[in-house]
Amino acid sequence: MIVCGLWLVRRRLVAALVGPPGQAPRTIRSATSDDARFGLAEYLAHAGCDVVATEALARTDPLPAQLARRGLTIWLADDQLAASLLGVAAVRDPARAAAILARMRLVPAWRTQLHRLMPGQPARQLPLL
């Protein structure tokens, strides 16, 4: 199973794809423009991975909702839990933070702390019926 952790930094999104044990994570740095988000969404959809993000990222960035509408499974971690976990591990690098978020999905004890983002209608679209 391939899992992707998403981490938002000032002007870019960092995605870390974590695969089977023993395999190094693949890090992707993407700008926050619409074209860059679309390219990252295409890449993640092609990889067919689960995505783990923080609740704050899901509230402030449209990418998790777009990925959910495309059929990817999006898992959300509580902001305080993610901050505490990264603080205890003394992680400051965004790529490592994204990799730790991804690994939360792979560890059974941490998996219970995640909840799913359900796909909904885009906020700007009015229902026709």
GROMACS elastic network, one bead per residue, 0.5 to 0.9 nm:
[ bonds ]
;  ai    aj funct       b0    kb
    1    18     6  0.85115   500
    1    19     6  0.61880   500
    1    20     6  0.66961   500
    1    49     6  0.72141   500
    1    50     6  0.81823   500
    1   106     6  0.86715   500
    2    17     6  0.66088   500
    2    18     6  0.57202   500
    2    20     6  0.71562   500
    2    47     6  0.78829   500
    2    48     6  0.76881   500
    2    49     6  0.50476   500
    2    50     6  0.66942   500
    2    51     6  0.89316   500
    2   102     6  0.88894   500
    3    16     6  0.81449   500
    3    17     6  0.56621   500
    3    18     6  0.53213   500
    3    19     6  0.65405   500
    3    48     6  0.88718   500
    3    49     6  0.51865   500
    3    51     6  0.57861   500
    3    52     6  0.73647   500
    3    99     6  0.89950   500
    3   102     6  0.55079   500
    3   103     6  0.74863   500
    3   105     6  0.72650   500
    3   106     6  0.79332   500
    4    15     6  0.62865   500
    4    16     6  0.53535   500
    4    18     6  0.61458   500
    4    19     6  0.87581   500
    4    44     6  0.80119   500
    4    49     6  0.64309   500
    4    50     6  0.61021   500
    4    52     6  0.61133   500
    4    53     6  0.85839   500
    4    98     6  0.76786   500
    4    99     6  0.74864   500
    4   101     6  0.79989   500
    4   102     6  0.52010   500
    4   103     6  0.85379   500
    5    14     6  0.80538   500
    5    15     6  0.55547   500
    5    16     6  0.52270   500
    5    17     6  0.65936   500
    5    18     6  0.79999   500
    5    50     6  0.86106   500
    5    51     6  0.57956   500
    5    53     6  0.59816   500
    5    95     6  0.89607   500
    5    97     6  0.80506   500
    5    99     6  0.56689   500
    5   100     6  0.73108   500
    5   101     6  0.50438   500
    5   103     6  0.78538   500
    5   104     6  0.89191   500
    6    13     6  0.68910   500
    6    14     6  0.57557   500
    6    16     6  0.67482   500
    6    51     6  0.71959   500
    6    52     6  0.62705   500
    6    53     6  0.51233   500
    6    54     6  0.78593   500
    6    57     6  0.82534   500
    6    64     6  0.89415   500
    6    95     6  0.88945   500
    6    97     6  0.84773   500
    6    98     6  0.52445   500
    6    99     6  0.82126   500
    6   101     6  0.73778   500
    6   102     6  0.78205   500
    7    12     6  0.87152   500
    7    13     6  0.58814   500
    7    14     6  0.51376   500
    7    15     6  0.64919   500
    7    16     6  0.85516   500
    7    53     6  0.67965   500
    7    54     6  0.77626   500
    7    57     6  0.75495   500
    7    94     6  0.64779   500
    7    95     6  0.77001   500
    7    97     6  0.68447   500
    7    98     6  0.51844   500
    7    99     6  0.89776   500
    7   101     6  0.82802   500
    8    11     6  0.79360   500
    8    12     6  0.62727   500
    8    14     6  0.62497   500
    8    15     6  0.88544   500
    8    57     6  0.67952   500
    8    61     6  0.86796   500
    8    94     6  0.78696   500
    8    98     6  0.88359   500
    9    12     6  0.53580   500
    9    13     6  0.60180   500
    9    14     6  0.73022   500
    9    94     6  0.70696   500
   10    13     6  0.82860   500
   11    30     6  0.87318   500
   11    31     6  0.62839   500
   11    32     6  0.60882   500
   12    29     6  0.66569   500
   12    30     6  0.53997   500
   12    32     6  0.51634   500
   12    33     6  0.86314   500
   13    28     6  0.82061   500
   13    29     6  0.58770   500
   13    30     6  0.50907   500
   13    31     6  0.61492   500
   13    32     6  0.63842   500
   13    37     6  0.84916   500
   13    94     6  0.89579   500
   14    27     6  0.70683   500
   14    28     6  0.57877   500
   14    30     6  0.62684   500
   14    31     6  0.87680   500
   14    94     6  0.66244   500
   14    95     6  0.61579   500
   14    97     6  0.89682   500
   14    98     6  0.66932   500
   15    26     6  0.81091   500
   15    27     6  0.57196   500
   15    28     6  0.50402   500
   15    29     6  0.63799   500
   15    30     6  0.79354   500
   15    40     6  0.85916   500
   15    94     6  0.89347   500
   15    95     6  0.71213   500
   15    98     6  0.60738   500
   15    99     6  0.78700   500
   16    25     6  0.61317   500
   16    26     6  0.55132   500
   16    28     6  0.62892   500
   16    29     6  0.87429   500
   16    95     6  0.63541   500
   16    96     6  0.78639   500
   16    97     6  0.86254   500
   16    98     6  0.53790   500
   16    99     6  0.51146   500
   16   100     6  0.87459   500
   16   101     6  0.87064   500
   16   102     6  0.71477   500
   17    24     6  0.88426   500
   17    25     6  0.53713   500
   17    26     6  0.50308   500
   17    27     6  0.64043   500
   17    28     6  0.81607   500
   17    49     6  0.82273   500
   17    51     6  0.88865   500
   17    98     6  0.84706   500
   17    99     6  0.70555   500
   17   102     6  0.72294   500
   18    21     6  0.84518   500
   18    23     6  0.76059   500
   18    24     6  0.71675   500
   18    26     6  0.67335   500
   18    27     6  0.89303   500
   18    99     6  0.66822   500
   18   102     6  0.64553   500
   18   103     6  0.71006   500
   19    22     6  0.83025   500
   19    23     6  0.61557   500
   19    24     6  0.76229   500
   19    25     6  0.67667   500
   19    26     6  0.86895   500
   20    23     6  0.58714   500
   20    24     6  0.87812   500
   21    24     6  0.82650   500
   25    99     6  0.70449   500
   26    99     6  0.88678   500
   27    95     6  0.63978   500
   27    96     6  0.89496   500
   27    98     6  0.85661   500
   27    99     6  0.83188   500
   28    40     6  0.84141   500
   28    95     6  0.82861   500
   29    95     6  0.84032   500
   30    33     6  0.84993   500
   30    36     6  0.59944   500
   30    37     6  0.72350   500
   30    39     6  0.86291   500
   30    40     6  0.70928   500
   31    34     6  0.85691   500
   31    35     6  0.85895   500
   31    36     6  0.55861   500
   31    37     6  0.73115   500
   32    35     6  0.82534   500
   32    36     6  0.62628   500
   32    37     6  0.62913   500
   32    61     6  0.89900   500
   33    36     6  0.52541   500
   33    37     6  0.62130   500
   33    38     6  0.86244   500
   34    37     6  0.50999   500
   34    38     6  0.61261   500
   34    39     6  0.86442   500
   35    38     6  0.50667   500
   35    39     6  0.62171   500
   35    40     6  0.86733   500
   36    39     6  0.50464   500
   36    40     6  0.61793   500
   36    41     6  0.85108   500
   37    40     6  0.51104   500
   37    41     6  0.60172   500
   37    42     6  0.85402   500
   37    62     6  0.88166   500
   37    63     6  0.66117   500
   38    41     6  0.50166   500
   38    42     6  0.61253   500
   38    43     6  0.86217   500
   38    63     6  0.83478   500
   39    42     6  0.50920   500
   39    43     6  0.62263   500
   39    44     6  0.86902   500
   40    43     6  0.50568   500
   40    44     6  0.61562   500
   40    45     6  0.84729   500
   40    63     6  0.88863   500
   41    44     6  0.51905   500
   41    45     6  0.59794   500
   41    46     6  0.84818   500
   41    63     6  0.73605   500
   41    64     6  0.89979   500
   41    66     6  0.77865   500
   41    67     6  0.63699   500
   41    70     6  0.87393   500
   42    45     6  0.51099   500
   42    46     6  0.60878   500
   42    47     6  0.85906   500
   43    46     6  0.51543   500
   43    47     6  0.62181   500
   43    48     6  0.86874   500
   44    48     6  0.61594   500
   44    49     6  0.64106   500
   44    50     6  0.86664   500
   44    51     6  0.84622   500
   44    67     6  0.82938   500
   44    72     6  0.84022   500
   45    48     6  0.50461   500
   45    49     6  0.71295   500
   45    67     6  0.75779   500
   45    70     6  0.75067   500
   45    71     6  0.81407   500
   45    72     6  0.68181   500
   46    49     6  0.82693   500
   48    72     6  0.70024   500
   49    72     6  0.70401   500
   49    73     6  0.76661   500
   50    72     6  0.63171   500
   50    73     6  0.50821   500
   50    74     6  0.60945   500
   50    75     6  0.74835   500
   50   102     6  0.85747   500
   50   105     6  0.84626   500
   51    64     6  0.81714   500
   51    67     6  0.85693   500
   51    72     6  0.73910   500
   51    73     6  0.62746   500
   51    75     6  0.60158   500
   51    76     6  0.84611   500
   51   102     6  0.71819   500
   51   105     6  0.87232   500
   52    64     6  0.89768   500
   52    73     6  0.86362   500
   52    74     6  0.59052   500
   52    76     6  0.57319   500
   52    77     6  0.71286   500
   52    98     6  0.84582   500
   52   101     6  0.60661   500
   52   102     6  0.56534   500
   52   103     6  0.88059   500
   52   104     6  0.79976   500
   52   105     6  0.72040   500
   52   114     6  0.84065   500
   53    56     6  0.82670   500
   53    57     6  0.64235   500
   53    58     6  0.69921   500
   53    64     6  0.76809   500
   53    74     6  0.74812   500
   53    75     6  0.63896   500
   53    76     6  0.51144   500
   53    77     6  0.61904   500
   53    98     6  0.81947   500
   53   101     6  0.68685   500
   53   102     6  0.81684   500
   54    57     6  0.52978   500
   54    58     6  0.65073   500
   54    59     6  0.88271   500
   54    75     6  0.83001   500
   54    76     6  0.52312   500
   54    78     6  0.60798   500
   54    79     6  0.57187   500
   54    82     6  0.72039   500
   54   101     6  0.82101   500
   55    58     6  0.50438   500
   55    59     6  0.62371   500
   55    60     6  0.87387   500
   55    76     6  0.56010   500
   55    77     6  0.60248   500
   55    78     6  0.58490   500
   55    79     6  0.59502   500
   56    59     6  0.50736   500
   56    60     6  0.61616   500
   56    61     6  0.83211   500
   56    78     6  0.83320   500
   56    79     6  0.64987   500
   57    60     6  0.52333   500
   57    61     6  0.55401   500
   57    62     6  0.84387   500
   57    63     6  0.86516   500
   57    64     6  0.78017   500
   57    76     6  0.89770   500
   58    61     6  0.56892   500
   58    62     6  0.69569   500
   58    63     6  0.76048   500
   58    64     6  0.57051   500
   58    65     6  0.70888   500
   58    76     6  0.77671   500
   58   117     6  0.85165   500
   59    62     6  0.77808   500
   59    64     6  0.89244   500
   61    64     6  0.70945   500
   61    65     6  0.82670   500
   62    65     6  0.56013   500
   62    66     6  0.62462   500
   62    67     6  0.87999   500
   63    66     6  0.50234   500
   63    67     6  0.61065   500
   63    68     6  0.85968   500
   64    67     6  0.51038   500
   64    68     6  0.61815   500
   64    69     6  0.87004   500
   64    74     6  0.68171   500
   64   117     6  0.81070   500
   65    68     6  0.50298   500
   65    69     6  0.62416   500
   65    70     6  0.86597   500
   65    74     6  0.83741   500
   65   117     6  0.77069   500
   65   118     6  0.81972   500
   65   119     6  0.64155   500
   65   120     6  0.75624   500
   65   121     6  0.89940   500
   65   122     6  0.81167   500
   66    69     6  0.51596   500
   66    70     6  0.63247   500
   66    71     6  0.89499   500
   66   119     6  0.81343   500
   66   122     6  0.83466   500
   67    70     6  0.50160   500
   67    71     6  0.65888   500
   67    72     6  0.55909   500
   67    73     6  0.78503   500
   67    74     6  0.74452   500
   67   119     6  0.84091   500
   68    71     6  0.52462   500
   68    72     6  0.51033   500
   68    73     6  0.61749   500
   68    74     6  0.61378   500
   68   117     6  0.70797   500
   68   118     6  0.66769   500
   68   120     6  0.80671   500
   69    72     6  0.73887   500
   69   118     6  0.83809   500
   69   119     6  0.50481   500
   69   120     6  0.68960   500
   69   121     6  0.79824   500
   69   122     6  0.87744   500
   70   119     6  0.84561   500
   71   119     6  0.80434   500
   73   116     6  0.73147   500
   73   117     6  0.75959   500
   73   118     6  0.83615   500
   74   115     6  0.84284   500
   74   116     6  0.57552   500
   74   117     6  0.54135   500
   74   118     6  0.77426   500
   75   105     6  0.79882   500
   75   114     6  0.59130   500
   75   115     6  0.54692   500
   75   117     6  0.60062   500
   76    79     6  0.88941   500
   76   113     6  0.87368   500
   76   114     6  0.54493   500
   76   115     6  0.53428   500
   76   116     6  0.60181   500
   76   117     6  0.66054   500
   77    80     6  0.85939   500
   77    81     6  0.70455   500
   77    82     6  0.64856   500
   77   101     6  0.79070   500
   77   104     6  0.86194   500
   77   113     6  0.68315   500
   77   114     6  0.50436   500
   77   115     6  0.69093   500
   78    81     6  0.52619   500
   78    82     6  0.62145   500
   78    83     6  0.86279   500
   78   113     6  0.77501   500
   78   114     6  0.73897   500
   78   115     6  0.87309   500
   79    82     6  0.52399   500
   79    83     6  0.61127   500
   79    84     6  0.85354   500
   80    83     6  0.50542   500
   80    84     6  0.59740   500
   80    85     6  0.84635   500
   81    84     6  0.51149   500
   81    85     6  0.60571   500
   81    86     6  0.85501   500
   81   113     6  0.85786   500
   82    85     6  0.51250   500
   82    86     6  0.61085   500
   82    87     6  0.84161   500
   82    97     6  0.88939   500
   82   100     6  0.89109   500
   82   101     6  0.74592   500
   83    86     6  0.52031   500
   83    87     6  0.59446   500
   83    88     6  0.85748   500
   84    88     6  0.60872   500
   84    89     6  0.85197   500
   85    88     6  0.52717   500
   85    89     6  0.62289   500
   85    90     6  0.85044   500
   85    91     6  0.87852   500
   85   100     6  0.85971   500
   86    89     6  0.50880   500
   86    90     6  0.59140   500
   86    91     6  0.52786   500
   86    92     6  0.77763   500
   86    97     6  0.67363   500
   86   100     6  0.78606   500
   87    91     6  0.64044   500
   87    92     6  0.84030   500
   88    91     6  0.79224   500
   91    94     6  0.80365   500
   91    96     6  0.67199   500
   91    97     6  0.63592   500
   92    95     6  0.88331   500
   92    96     6  0.76370   500
   92    97     6  0.71952   500
   93    96     6  0.53827   500
   93    97     6  0.62556   500
   93    98     6  0.88067   500
   94    98     6  0.61661   500
   94    99     6  0.85869   500
   95    98     6  0.51943   500
   95    99     6  0.62668   500
   95   100     6  0.87476   500
   96   100     6  0.61555   500
   96   101     6  0.86160   500
   97   100     6  0.51656   500
   97   101     6  0.63218   500
   97   102     6  0.87287   500
   98   101     6  0.51073   500
   98   102     6  0.62889   500
   98   103     6  0.87297   500
   99   102     6  0.50378   500
   99   103     6  0.62076   500
   99   104     6  0.87591   500
  100   103     6  0.50092   500
  100   104     6  0.63515   500
  101   104     6  0.52423   500
  101   105     6  0.74259   500
  102   105     6  0.58016   500
  102   106     6  0.73311   500
  103   106     6  0.50365   500
  103   107     6  0.64677   500
  103   110     6  0.86858   500
  104   107     6  0.55050   500
  104   108     6  0.80435   500
  104   109     6  0.83681   500
  104   110     6  0.52898   500
  104   111     6  0.59273   500
  104   113     6  0.86062   500
  104   114     6  0.81646   500
  105   108     6  0.73914   500
  105   110     6  0.67825   500
  105   112     6  0.86798   500
  105   114     6  0.76565   500
  106   109     6  0.89755   500
  106   110     6  0.79218   500
  106   111     6  0.68336   500
  107   110     6  0.54963   500
  107   111     6  0.59289   500
  108   112     6  0.68199   500
  109   112     6  0.61165   500
  109   113     6  0.77748   500
  110   113     6  0.53819   500
  110   114     6  0.72432   500
  111   114     6  0.55596   500
  111   115     6  0.85519   500
  112   115     6  0.78185   500
  120   123     6  0.85185   500
  121   124     6  0.84267   500
  121   125     6  0.70563   500
  121   126     6  0.86328   500
  121   127     6  0.84287   500
  122   125     6  0.55193   500
  122   126     6  0.84438   500
  123   126     6  0.78942   500
  125   128     6  0.89393   500
